[in-house]
Amino acid sequence: MTSSILFMMPTSLIRVIEKYLNANNKNPKPFIKTQSADAILEKVKRESALNESTRC
């Protein structure tokens, strides 16, 4: 929504950020970790190896 807006004044940027936070904090949802850190790191290693093998 705001990614293409040029903010001339820092106060207008702050106002937009505060509006976004207020709207999204009305019904907050907790972050729920669904995988262990080891599982996530293993996936990162696999993806990294795959990217290395397909690099030209």
KAURSUL-V723196 format. One record per pair of residues at least 12 apart in sequence whose ideal C-beta (glycine too) atoms are under 8 Angstrom apart, sorted by the first residue. I is the first residue (numbers start at 1). J is the second residue. Records with the same first field share a line. If there is no record, write none. Layout:
# KAURSUL-V723196
I: J ; J
This chain:
# KAURSUL-V723196
2: 16 ; 20
